[in-house]
Amino acid sequence: MPTTFVFAPLALGWVLAGIMIGLFLGRLIWGGRARRLAGATDSVANAAATAAARTQADAAQRELAASQVAMRPLADEIDRLKRDLAKAKRPVQAPLPGIVALAPMFQMAPMAALEPMTANPAAPNIRRLKGVGDKFAAALDTLGLGSIDRLARLTPDEATDADTRLGAFNGRVARDRLVEQAALIDEGRMTEYEARFGKLG
């Protein structure tokens, strides 16, 4: 006996609705997984890029430190040559006639050694350092740090202590690298100073 099929539109509608719901749920599930996988891949790529950038920055920092060490002898030699040139440019005063002949008559005993001065009057004013204005200089002066040579001799602990006692200028000694600036000036390494910080103010 042959089988007969009866077309039922309602059953077909349910079948189509089930297929649509299945496709929708499948897209939600697989799409969410794909997004999570893509996010994980992006995170790994970002971490790798950050690590590469950090490695490059460390290498650049090492190169900078090495170049500063290599530059120091050259800067010292340039400063020595500048001092020699300045001495050579000073005018030579010829002795007055007759003074050479009278010189033996006025032989003097050698002078006793003078006491060293506590402050170098030729040293640059502290306000010429990069980042130091009148108010900051006054704040430094209240801590006994109103001179280049005193700043140059600060230990790291003393510099940190000074930074905590500067009121509105807290942290400026380290941030403006004042000890480094003062040390270069105090040692007469002006070429190196200008290479690192620019012209002295």
C-alpha positions in Angstrom: 0.0 0.0 0.0 1.7 3.3 -1.0 2.5 5.9 1.6 0.9 9.3 1.2 2.3 12.5 2.6 0.1 15.3 3.8 1.6 18.8 3.5 1.2 20.6 6.9 2.2 24.2 6.7 2.2 24.6 10.5 4.8 21.7 10.9 6.9 23.3 8.2 6.7 26.7 10.0 7.9 25.0 13.3 10.8 23.3 11.4 11.9 26.6 9.8 11.6 28.4 13.2 13.8 25.7 14.8 16.4 26.0 12.1 16.5 29.8 12.5 16.8 29.6 16.3 19.6 27.0 16.0 21.5 29.2 13.6 21.1 32.2 15.8 22.3 30.3 18.9 25.2 28.8 17.0 26.3 32.3 15.9 26.1 33.6 19.4 28.2 30.7 20.8 30.8 30.5 18.1 31.0 34.3 17.6 31.6 34.8 21.3 34.4 32.2 21.2 35.9 33.9 18.1 35.9 37.3 19.8 37.5 35.9 23.0 40.2 34.2 20.8 40.8 37.4 18.9 41.0 39.4 22.2 43.5 36.9 23.6 45.5 37.1 20.4 45.5 40.9 20.6 46.6 40.8 24.3 49.5 38.5 23.4 50.5 40.8 20.5 50.2 43.9 22.8 52.4 42.3 25.5 55.0 41.3 22.9 55.0 44.9 21.5 55.3 46.3 25.0 58.2 43.9 25.8 59.9 44.9 22.5 59.5 48.6 23.2 60.9 48.1 26.8 63.9 46.2 25.4 64.6 49.0 22.9 64.3 51.7 25.6 66.7 49.8 27.8 69.2 49.5 24.9 68.9 53.2 24.1 69.5 54.0 27.8 72.6 51.8 27.8 73.9 53.5 24.6 73.3 56.9 26.1 75.2 56.1 29.3 78.1 54.6 27.2 78.2 57.7 25.0 78.3 60.0 28.1 81.2 58.0 29.5 83.0 58.1 26.2 82.3 61.8 25.8 83.7 62.8 29.3 87.5 62.7 28.4 86.8 64.7 25.2 84.7 67.3 27.1 87.5 67.6 29.7 90.1 68.1 27.0 87.9 70.8 25.3 87.4 72.6 28.7 91.2 72.5 29.2 91.9 73.9 25.8 89.3 76.7 26.4 91.1 77.6 29.6 94.5 77.6 27.9 93.0 79.8 25.1 91.6 82.2 27.6 95.0 82.5 29.3 96.7 83.0 25.9 94.3 85.8 25.0 95.1 87.8 28.2 97.2 90.9 27.3 100.8 90.7 28.5 101.9 93.9 30.2 105.5 95.0 29.4 107.5 96.0 32.5 108.1 99.7 32.8 111.7 100.9 31.9 114.1 100.6 34.8 111.9 98.2 36.8 113.9 95.2 35.8 117.1 96.9 36.9 115.6 97.8 40.3 114.0 94.4 40.9 117.0 93.0 43.0 116.7 95.9 45.4 113.1 95.0 46.3 113.3 91.3 47.0 110.5 90.3 49.3 110.1 87.3 51.6 107.6 84.7 50.3 104.1 85.2 51.5 102.5 82.7 53.8 99.8 80.6 52.2 96.4 82.2 52.3 93.5 80.4 53.9 91.2 78.9 51.3 88.0 80.8 50.6 84.8 79.2 51.7 82.9 80.3 48.6 84.2 80.8 45.1 83.2 84.4 44.1 83.7 83.4 40.4 81.3 80.5 40.7 78.0 81.0 38.8 75.0 82.1 40.8 72.7 79.2 41.7 69.9 80.9 39.8 71.7 80.1 36.5 71.0 76.4 37.0 68.2 75.0 34.8 64.9 75.1 36.7 66.0 77.4 39.5 64.2 80.7 39.8 64.2 83.3 42.5 61.7 81.6 44.8 63.3 78.2 44.4 66.7 79.6 45.0 65.4 81.3 48.2 63.9 78.0 49.4 67.3 76.2 48.7 69.1 79.0 50.6 67.0 78.4 53.7 68.3 74.8 53.7 71.9 76.0 53.4 72.0 75.0 49.7 72.4 78.4 48.2 75.7 77.8 46.4 76.8 75.6 43.5 79.6 74.0 45.5 77.3 73.0 48.3 74.8 71.5 45.9 77.5 69.6 44.1 78.6 67.9 47.3 75.2 66.6 48.4 75.0 62.8 48.9 72.0 61.0 47.5 70.5 60.8 51.1 71.0 64.5 51.7 69.4 65.3 48.3 66.4 63.1 49.1 66.1 64.8 52.6 66.3 68.2 51.0 63.6 67.3 48.5 61.2 66.4 51.3 61.8 69.7 53.1 61.4 72.1 50.2 57.6 72.8 50.7 56.1 73.8 47.4 59.3 72.7 45.6 59.2 69.1 46.9 61.0 66.7 44.5 62.6 69.5 42.4 66.2 68.7 43.4 65.8 65.2 41.8 63.5 66.2 39.0 65.7 69.1 37.8 68.9 67.1 38.4 70.4 69.9 40.4 73.2 67.9 42.0 74.3 66.7 38.6 74.2 70.2 37.2 76.1 71.7 40.1 78.8 68.9 40.0 79.5 69.5 36.4 79.8 73.2 36.9 81.9 72.8 40.1 84.3 70.6 38.3 84.6 73.0 35.4 83.2 70.5 32.9 81.2 73.1 31.0 81.3 71.4 27.6 79.7 68.3 29.1 77.2 70.5 31.0 76.1 72.3 27.8 75.8 68.9 26.0 73.4 67.6 28.7 71.5 70.7 29.8 72.2 73.4 27.2 73.8 76.8 27.7 74.3 77.9 31.3 71.6 80.5 32.1 
